[in-house]
Amino acid sequence: MSEPVPVLQGKDLKVTRAGSLLLDVPTLSISAGETLALIGPNGAGKTTLLQCLGRLIKPFTGDLAFRGQRVGGEQPLFAYRRKIAMVFQEPLLFDTTVFANCASGLRIRRLPRATIKKIVMENLERFGISHLEDRSARTLSGGEAQRTSLARAFAIAPEVLFLDEPFAALDPPSREALIQDLEQVLARTRTTTVFATHDRLEALRLSDRIAVMDRGRILQIGPPEEVMNKPADEFVAAFVGVETIIEGSVVNREGGSLIVRLAGSKKTIEAVGEVQTGEQVALCIRPEDVLLSTQLTPEATSARNVFPGRIVRMVPLGLYYRVQLDCGFPLVAYVTNHAHDELALRVDATVKASFKATAIHVVRRKGKTAE
């Protein structure tokens, strides 16, 4: 049985401006019904890639295919644009009512008035703004305006939806409520969606796949749990929330178990990975995988790595504390408020830090081997 044709396929997508390469994506396929999140720092190329996929930017090189037909070739550009919708960070609304904004795409398609009314009210209801149908768009709050933009986009039942950081300008309560509603709408409609964000938590919540971008390139793409827990390199690791990245070299390997000597130190860490003795690696340790104790001994834990450490800094982050340690190497741990109080943690106190060998993701440092 043949594989289904992807909804969108990009090949050799490049954008150059003033001699600088802004985008370089050799290949990208997006399947029907999936939500793909593009994450990366400001200037990573997320918006540029969205604009390429929506054919909203020129000049660029490469080919874009929609359901197997080249856009601008077998698939006319105008016909393609009628099948997509885009929502930007700043809502772009007409100076008219909420209802008229939501109905605009349907009126262009010359649908019957009764059909337009039904579709518009369904989508205003989806996003909780049916009571605003007669309100002028100029009087809306930021959250209400973005809800109107999303209702307008879904009203035309797009085959592909592009979202460019749609929550970035919203206050936290409005952002959370809108993410919840969008999550439910995407689950019901299964609209193929590509959205750009610099917030990894948004990506985790909404996406089926995540693509991490930097300097116009996709560094890693895959399911959220794979990208978050098995980052391809140190840049990806840092961006997806790995706060401890330690360089070292593999001094012993037995099966999949590794002994890594830390750079500039005699300390060793036990990890699990598929690298050879003598190779240079980076050890990626997520802060939530580090346990702190004032009494812990190596015999009292199943963790293979136990180190004494001095607390250098503590930062309260709402429901937990970020604890920065000096264990002869820098290490970051998250502890709950309850654990913080129970352990009586304070700056300059000495604690025991432990983490399992299996909790470490080992990244081979390309082109680097130990002497």
matplotlib code that plots the C-alpha trace (Angstrom):
import matplotlib.pyplot as plt

x = [0.0, 1.5, 2.1, -0.4, 0.8, 1.8, -0.4, 2.6, 6.1, 8.9, 12.2, 15.3, 13.5, 15.9, 15.5, 18.4, 18.3, 21.1, 23.6, 22.5, 20.9, 17.7, 16.3, 17.8, 15.4, 16.4, 13.2, 10.0, 6.9, 3.7, 1.0, -2.7, -4.2, -0.9, 0.2, 3.8, 5.4, 8.4, 10.4, 13.6, 14.9, 14.1, 15.5, 15.7, 13.7, 10.3, 8.2, 10.2, 9.5, 5.8, 5.7, 7.4, 4.9, 2.1, 3.7, 3.6, 7.2, 9.5, 12.1, 12.7, 14.0, 12.8, 9.6, 6.4, 3.9, 0.3, -1.1, 1.5, 0.9, 3.5, 2.2, 2.4, 2.4, -0.3, -1.7, -2.4, -1.3, -4.7, -6.4, -3.8, -4.2, -8.0, -7.2, -5.0, -5.4, -2.9, -3.1, -0.4, 0.9, -0.9, -4.5, -5.2, -9.0, -11.2, -12.7, -16.1, -18.0, -16.8, -19.4, -18.4, -14.7, -15.5, -17.8, -15.3, -13.7, -17.1, -18.5, -15.6, -16.5, -20.1, -21.8, -25.5, -26.4, -28.0, -24.9, -22.6, -24.7, -24.6, -20.8, -19.9, -22.0, -20.5, -17.0, -17.7, -19.1, -16.0, -13.9, -16.3, -17.1, -20.6, -21.8, -19.4, -20.9, -22.1, -19.1, -16.7, -13.3, -11.7, -13.1, -11.8, -9.2, -6.1, -7.5, -10.9, -9.2, -7.1, -10.1, -11.8, -8.8, -8.9, -12.7, -12.3, -9.5, -11.5, -14.7, -13.3, -12.4, -8.8, -6.9, -3.7, -3.6, -0.5, -0.1, 2.7, 3.2, -0.5, -0.3, 2.9, 1.1, -1.5, -1.5, -1.1, -4.8, -5.9, -3.1, -3.9, -7.7, -7.1, -4.6, -7.2, -9.8, -7.5, -6.4, -10.0, -10.8, -7.7, -8.6, -12.2, -11.3, -7.9, -6.9, -3.3, -1.5, 2.0, 2.7, 5.7, 6.5, 9.5, 7.7, 8.5, 5.5, 3.1, 4.8, 4.6, 0.9, -0.3, 2.0, 2.4, 5.9, 8.4, 11.0, 13.8, 15.2, 18.2, 19.7, 17.2, 17.8, 15.9, 18.3, 16.0, 12.4, 10.4, 7.8, 7.8, 9.1, 12.0, 13.1, 12.7, 14.4, 16.9, 18.1, 20.4, 23.0, 23.9, 22.0, 18.7, 19.3, 19.7, 16.6, 14.3, 15.1, 18.2, 20.0, 23.1, 25.3, 28.7, 31.6, 33.7, 35.3, 34.4, 37.1, 35.3, 32.4, 30.8, 27.7, 25.7, 27.1, 29.6, 32.1, 32.7, 35.5, 34.5, 36.6, 39.3, 38.5, 39.1, 35.4, 33.5, 29.8, 28.1, 25.8, 24.1, 24.7, 25.9, 29.4, 32.9, 35.8, 37.8, 35.0, 34.2, 30.6, 28.2, 26.1, 22.6, 20.8, 17.4, 16.9, 13.8, 15.9, 18.2, 17.3, 18.6, 19.1, 20.9, 21.3, 21.7, 24.5, 25.4, 24.1, 20.7, 19.8, 19.5, 21.0, 24.5, 25.7, 25.8, 27.8, 28.2, 27.5, 27.3, 24.2, 25.4, 22.0, 18.3, 15.5, 11.8, 9.8, 6.2, 5.6, 9.3, 12.8, 15.6, 18.7, 22.2, 24.9, 28.7, 29.6, 33.0, 30.9, 27.8, 24.5, 20.9, 18.0, 14.4, 12.8, 9.2, 8.4, 7.7, 11.0, 12.8, 11.3, 11.7, 15.4, 15.9, 17.9, 19.9, 22.8, 26.2, 24.6, 26.1, 23.7, 23.9, 22.8, 21.9, 20.8, 20.4, 22.7, 19.6, 18.4, 21.4, 21.2, 24.6, 25.4, 28.4, 30.4, 30.8, 34.3, 35.8, 37.6, 39.9, 43.6]
y = [0.0, 3.3, 6.1, 9.0, 12.1, 14.9, 17.9, 20.2, 19.4, 21.9, 21.2, 23.4, 26.4, 29.3, 33.0, 35.4, 39.1, 41.6, 38.8, 37.0, 33.6, 33.9, 30.4, 27.2, 24.1, 21.3, 19.3, 19.5, 17.4, 18.1, 15.4, 15.8, 16.6, 17.2, 20.2, 21.2, 23.7, 25.8, 26.8, 28.8, 32.2, 35.5, 35.6, 31.8, 31.9, 30.7, 33.5, 33.4, 29.7, 30.3, 33.0, 30.7, 27.9, 30.4, 31.8, 35.2, 36.1, 36.8, 36.2, 32.7, 29.6, 26.0, 24.1, 23.9, 21.2, 21.0, 17.5, 16.5, 19.4, 22.1, 25.5, 27.9, 25.0, 22.3, 23.9, 27.6, 30.1, 31.7, 28.3, 27.4, 30.6, 30.0, 26.7, 28.2, 30.8, 32.7, 34.3, 36.8, 37.8, 41.2, 40.7, 42.2, 43.0, 45.1, 48.3, 46.6, 44.3, 41.0, 39.2, 40.9, 40.2, 36.5, 36.5, 38.2, 35.1, 33.4, 36.4, 36.4, 32.8, 34.0, 31.6, 32.0, 34.5, 31.8, 29.5, 32.4, 33.2, 29.6, 29.1, 32.5, 31.8, 28.3, 29.7, 32.7, 30.1, 27.9, 30.8, 32.1, 35.5, 35.0, 37.7, 40.1, 39.6, 43.2, 44.8, 47.0, 45.4, 48.7, 48.3, 44.7, 43.7, 41.9, 38.5, 39.3, 40.5, 37.3, 35.2, 37.0, 36.4, 32.6, 32.4, 34.1, 31.7, 28.5, 29.8, 29.1, 25.6, 25.9, 22.9, 24.4, 26.9, 29.0, 30.7, 33.2, 33.4, 34.0, 34.2, 36.3, 39.6, 38.4, 38.6, 35.3, 34.6, 35.5, 33.4, 30.4, 30.5, 30.9, 28.1, 25.8, 26.8, 26.3, 23.0, 21.8, 23.2, 21.6, 18.2, 18.5, 19.8, 18.0, 21.0, 20.7, 23.5, 25.0, 27.5, 29.5, 30.1, 30.7, 29.1, 25.4, 24.8, 26.0, 23.7, 20.7, 21.3, 21.8, 20.0, 16.5, 17.3, 20.0, 21.6, 23.5, 26.3, 28.5, 30.8, 29.8, 26.0, 23.2, 21.6, 18.8, 17.7, 15.0, 14.1, 16.4, 13.8, 12.9, 16.5, 17.4, 14.3, 13.4, 16.8, 16.5, 18.9, 21.3, 24.3, 22.2, 20.9, 24.4, 25.7, 22.9, 23.3, 21.3, 23.5, 21.4, 20.6, 19.2, 18.4, 15.3, 12.3, 8.7, 6.8, 3.4, 1.7, -1.6, -2.4, 0.8, 2.0, 4.8, 6.4, 10.0, 12.1, 15.7, 18.2, 19.8, 17.5, 14.1, 13.6, 11.0, 10.5, 7.3, 7.6, 5.5, 6.0, 4.7, 6.3, 4.8, 5.1, 8.2, 10.2, 13.7, 14.1, 16.6, 15.3, 16.8, 16.7, 18.1, 20.0, 18.0, 14.8, 16.0, 15.1, 17.0, 15.6, 16.5, 12.9, 10.9, 8.3, 6.3, 3.2, 4.8, 5.5, 3.7, 6.6, 5.9, 9.5, 11.1, 14.3, 16.7, 20.3, 23.8, 25.9, 28.9, 30.5, 29.9, 31.5, 31.1, 30.3, 30.0, 26.4, 25.4, 26.7, 26.7, 25.7, 26.3, 24.0, 23.8, 20.1, 20.7, 21.2, 23.4, 21.6, 22.9, 21.2, 22.1, 21.5, 22.0, 24.7, 21.9, 20.2, 23.6, 24.2, 20.6, 20.5, 24.0, 24.9, 28.1, 29.6, 28.2, 25.1, 21.8, 19.1, 15.8, 15.9, 12.6, 11.7, 8.4, 7.3, 6.7, 10.3, 11.7, 12.3, 11.9, 14.0, 13.1, 16.3, 16.2, 16.0, 15.9, 12.9, 12.8, 12.9]
z = [0.0, -1.1, 1.4, 1.4, -0.4, 2.1, 2.1, 1.8, 0.5, 0.3, -1.5, -1.5, 0.0, 0.2, 0.9, 0.4, 1.2, 0.8, 0.4, 3.6, 3.6, 5.7, 5.0, 3.8, 4.1, 1.8, 2.4, 4.5, 4.4, 6.3, 6.6, 6.6, 10.0, 11.8, 13.7, 13.2, 15.6, 14.4, 17.4, 17.8, 19.0, 17.4, 13.9, 13.5, 10.3, 11.6, 10.0, 6.8, 6.5, 7.2, 4.5, 2.0, 2.7, 2.3, -0.9, 0.7, 0.3, -2.7, -3.9, -2.9, -4.6, -4.4, -5.0, -3.0, -3.7, -2.4, -2.4, -4.9, -7.3, -7.7, -6.5, -9.3, -11.8, -11.8, -8.7, -9.6, -7.0, -6.6, -6.1, -3.5, -1.5, -1.3, 0.5, 3.2, 6.0, 8.1, 11.5, 12.6, 16.0, 15.6, 14.5, 11.0, 11.1, 8.9, 10.4, 10.7, 13.1, 14.4, 12.4, 9.2, 9.8, 10.3, 7.2, 4.9, 3.4, 2.9, 1.1, -1.3, -2.0, -2.7, -0.3, 0.4, 3.2, 5.4, 5.0, 5.9, 9.0, 10.1, 9.6, 11.2, 14.3, 14.7, 14.6, 16.9, 19.3, 19.0, 20.2, 22.8, 21.1, 19.7, 22.1, 20.3, 16.8, 16.5, 18.2, 16.2, 15.7, 16.8, 20.3, 20.9, 23.5, 22.2, 23.2, 21.6, 18.4, 18.1, 18.7, 15.9, 13.6, 14.5, 14.0, 10.6, 9.6, 10.6, 9.0, 5.5, 6.6, 5.4, 4.3, 5.8, 8.6, 9.3, 12.7, 13.3, 17.1, 17.7, 21.5, 21.9, 22.4, 24.9, 28.7, 30.6, 31.4, 27.8, 26.4, 28.5, 27.7, 24.0, 23.8, 25.5, 23.0, 20.0, 21.4, 21.4, 17.9, 16.4, 18.0, 16.5, 13.0, 12.5, 10.4, 9.1, 11.0, 11.0, 13.7, 14.8, 18.4, 20.6, 23.6, 23.9, 26.2, 23.5, 21.1, 23.5, 24.1, 20.6, 18.2, 16.8, 15.6, 16.5, 14.2, 16.0, 13.8, 14.0, 11.4, 8.7, 9.1, 10.7, 13.2, 14.3, 13.6, 15.2, 17.8, 20.9, 23.3, 20.9, 20.4, 24.1, 25.5, 22.7, 21.3, 18.2, 19.4, 22.2, 20.7, 20.5, 24.0, 25.4, 23.6, 24.7, 28.4, 29.1, 31.6, 32.3, 29.3, 30.3, 28.0, 28.4, 26.8, 27.0, 28.9, 29.2, 27.5, 28.4, 26.4, 26.3, 29.7, 29.4, 31.8, 30.8, 32.2, 32.4, 30.5, 32.7, 35.7, 37.1, 37.9, 35.9, 35.2, 34.2, 31.3, 28.6, 24.9, 21.6, 21.4, 21.4, 23.9, 23.1, 21.6, 22.8, 24.0, 25.6, 28.5, 28.6, 32.0, 32.5, 35.8, 36.7, 36.6, 39.3, 42.9, 46.0, 49.5, 52.7, 53.8, 50.5, 50.2, 47.1, 48.9, 49.5, 45.9, 42.6, 40.8, 39.5, 39.9, 43.3, 43.9, 46.8, 45.7, 47.1, 46.3, 44.3, 43.6, 44.1, 42.0, 42.9, 39.9, 41.2, 42.0, 42.2, 42.7, 40.3, 42.2, 40.7, 42.2, 42.0, 42.1, 40.6, 37.5, 37.1, 37.7, 37.8, 39.6, 40.0, 43.5, 44.6, 47.1, 49.6, 49.1, 49.3, 52.8, 54.0, 53.1, 54.4, 51.3, 51.3, 49.3, 50.3, 51.9, 50.8, 49.5, 47.6, 44.0, 42.2, 38.7, 36.9, 34.1, 32.0, 32.5, 30.6, 26.9, 25.3, 22.3, 20.1, 19.5, 15.7, 14.4, 17.9, 19.4, 22.4, 21.9]

ax = plt.figure().add_subplot(projection="3d")
ax.plot(x, y, z, "-o")
ax.set_aspect("equal")
plt.show()
